[in-house]
Amino acid sequence: MPRTVRPTAFGTPEVLEIAQTPVPLPATDGVVVRVRAAGVNPIDWKLYSGAFHTVDDKHKDSAGVAGALPRLGLECAGVVTATGPEASGARVGDEVIVYPATGAYADYVAAPVTSLIPKPPGLPWCEAGALMLAGTTAAHALHATAVEEGDTVLVHGGSGGVGLMAVQLAADLGATVLATAAERNHELLRGLGAIPVRYGAGLLDRVRAAAPDGVTAAVDCVGTDEALDTSVQLVADRRRIASITGTDRRAAAGIKVIGNGPGQDAGVDVRRAARAGLAERAGQGGLRVLIDAVHPLEEAARAHRAGIDGHAPGKLVLVP
Ligand SMILES: NC(=O)c1ccc[n+]([C@@H]2O[C@H](COP(=O)([O-])OP(=O)(O)OC[C@H]3O[C@@H](n4cnc5c(N)ncnc54)[C@H](OP(=O)(O)O)[C@@H]3O)[C@@H](O)[C@H]2O)c1
């Protein structure tokens, strides 16, 4: 029987269980994909943490509305095993990336054809399954801040999943890239074309010293007050500062907050349009998808614990 990882309650990773679930049926305009690798993202544990609404013991929010437990896994790569009658362009046996996906922490996932991107033949399964959420977010952030050749862009959290993508994509655009990270990750960032800067007290002075001609744009992949305060002090035009982690302070500062939260710019079209180019570049080796650890599906809770506690640079991946 196929398996699905699902939360049994709102809470910490310990609430995750493996359930036996039937192979899904394809929608009329959709497919079923045998998952080979599913990317793990912070949103996955946030969704069942209760962070997005107050949940009581009976899984009801503060307004008394029952909170539906989420289906986990927003991205994966795998092989098409079934197609709906109107699933134009998709064939059984196609090797695909699925993004956005719903419920990809599983042996099989159903998805609309609009979520399929051909997997480049040279791109390994784990890299393919973990490329899109971080990649499209980074592409959106650089688009929102209009980063182009000649810019000097500061990426906060440059060694994270999204940060590593933002660093590479910004460097590809011809920008000078400064990236904040713990010192142990500086060599990695240098190898990707960035000037690494240690975060923490004194960050503003260190960035100024590293970029004497100034900083023209900033992308915050961390969400700290330090990242916000440093960005607004360095970048003259607040429309050229984007954060992927929304807080009230960020909205009040007049910077761009991107994502799916209330009042944020979801960038659906920008992200959708970025997918093919990301796949192509990753397939040709021009965009690296760093993998920290690969866990079997049964170890989803362990992967989430590693994500929450902090881990080495690179994506966490689940393989069925
Ligand atoms: N809005 C959106 O569409 C969207 C999309 C994806 C993710 N997100 C959110 O963005 C955040 C990052 O996601 P991710 O996947 O990149 O996470 P991640 O892979 O866990 O990376 C987090 C990074 O933050 C760095 N970090 C920790 N403390 C820091 C500090 N005080 N200052 C600067 N950097 C610090 C760490 O770098 P070191 O190891 O070098 O310390 C780590 O590499 C999460 O909150 C996630 O939910 C939003």
The ligand as a Tripos MOL2 file, in Angstrom:
@<TRIPOS>MOLECULE
LIG
   48    52     1     0     0
SMALL
NO_CHARGES

@<TRIPOS>ATOM
      1 N1          7.8090   34.1350    1.1900 N.am      1 LIG1
      2 C1          8.0720   33.0220    0.5380 C.2       1 LIG1
      3 O1          7.5670   32.7950   -0.5620 O.2       1 LIG1
      4 C2          9.0200   32.0290    1.1500 C.ar      1 LIG1
      5 C3          9.5010   30.9760    0.3880 C.ar      1 LIG1
      6 C4         10.4470   30.1160    0.9600 C.ar      1 LIG1
      7 C5         10.8510   30.3030    2.2760 C.ar      1 LIG1
      8 N2         10.2960   31.3070    3.0020 N.ar      1 LIG1
      9 C6         10.7300   31.5340    4.4070 C.3       1 LIG1
     10 O2         12.0390   32.0880    4.3590 O.3       1 LIG1
     11 C7         12.8170   31.6150    5.4560 C.3       1 LIG1
     12 C8         14.0940   30.9650    4.9510 C.3       1 LIG1
     13 O3         13.7680   29.8000    4.2110 O.3       1 LIG1
     14 P1         14.9380   28.7990    3.7360 P.3       1 LIG1
     15 O4         14.2970   27.6560    3.0690 O.co2     1 LIG1
     16 O5         15.9780   29.5540    3.0040 O.co2     1 LIG1
     17 O6         15.5000   28.3520    5.1630 O.3       1 LIG1
     18 P2         16.8600   27.6140    5.5680 P.3       1 LIG1
     19 O7         17.3680   26.8190    4.4180 O.co2     1 LIG1
     20 O8         16.5860   26.9540    6.8500 O.co2     1 LIG1
     21 O9         17.9100   28.8000    5.7760 O.3       1 LIG1
     22 C9         17.9040   29.6280    6.8690 C.3       1 LIG1
     23 C10        19.2540   30.3350    6.9040 C.3       1 LIG1
     24 O10        19.1680   31.4040    7.8360 O.3       1 LIG1
     25 C11        20.4820   31.6820    8.2480 C.3       1 LIG1
     26 N3         20.4380   32.3850    9.5170 N.ar      1 LIG1
     27 C12        20.0910   31.9020   10.7360 C.ar      1 LIG1
     28 N4         20.1280   32.8870   11.6500 N.ar      1 LIG1
     29 C13        20.4980   34.0170   10.9800 C.ar      1 LIG1
     30 C14        20.7080   35.3750   11.3570 C.ar      1 LIG1
     31 N5         20.5290   35.7810   12.6170 N.pl3     1 LIG1
     32 N6         21.0700   36.2620   10.4040 N.ar      1 LIG1
     33 C15        21.2620   35.8740    9.1240 C.ar      1 LIG1
     34 N7         21.0800   34.5970    8.6990 N.ar      1 LIG1
     35 C16        20.7000   33.6950    9.6290 C.ar      1 LIG1
     36 C17        21.1930   30.3600    8.3320 C.3       1 LIG1
     37 O11        22.5070   30.5980    7.8680 O.3       1 LIG1
     38 P3         23.8320   30.0900    8.6520 P.3       1 LIG1
     39 O12        23.7460   28.5770    8.6930 O.co2     1 LIG1
     40 O13        24.9390   30.5680    7.7940 O.co2     1 LIG1
     41 O14        23.7740   30.6900   10.0310 O.co2     1 LIG1
     42 C18        20.3910   29.4660    7.3730 C.3       1 LIG1
     43 O15        21.1820   29.0780    6.2800 O.3       1 LIG1
     44 C19        11.9010   30.6840    6.2590 C.3       1 LIG1
     45 O16        11.3110   31.4370    7.2660 O.3       1 LIG1
     46 C20        10.8530   30.2710    5.2330 C.3       1 LIG1
     47 O17         9.6340   29.8850    5.8150 O.3       1 LIG1
     48 C21         9.4090   32.1900    2.4800 C.ar      1 LIG1
@<TRIPOS>BOND
     1     1     2 1
     2     2     3 2
     3     2     4 1
     4     4     5 ar
     5     4    48 ar
     6     5     6 ar
     7     6     7 ar
     8     7     8 ar
     9     8     9 1
    10     8    48 ar
    11     9    10 1
    12     9    46 1
    13    10    11 1
    14    11    12 1
    15    11    44 1
    16    12    13 1
    17    13    14 1
    18    14    15 2
    19    14    16 1
    20    14    17 1
    21    17    18 1
    22    18    19 2
    23    18    20 1
    24    18    21 1
    25    21    22 1
    26    22    23 1
    27    23    24 1
    28    23    42 1
    29    24    25 1
    30    25    26 1
    31    25    36 1
    32    26    27 ar
    33    26    35 ar
    34    27    28 ar
    35    28    29 ar
    36    29    30 ar
    37    29    35 ar
    38    30    31 1
    39    30    32 ar
    40    32    33 ar
    41    33    34 ar
    42    34    35 ar
    43    36    37 1
    44    36    42 1
    45    37    38 1
    46    38    39 2
    47    38    40 1
    48    38    41 1
    49    42    43 1
    50    44    45 1
    51    44    46 1
    52    46    47 1
@<TRIPOS>SUBSTRUCTURE
     1 LIG1         1 GROUP 0 **** ****
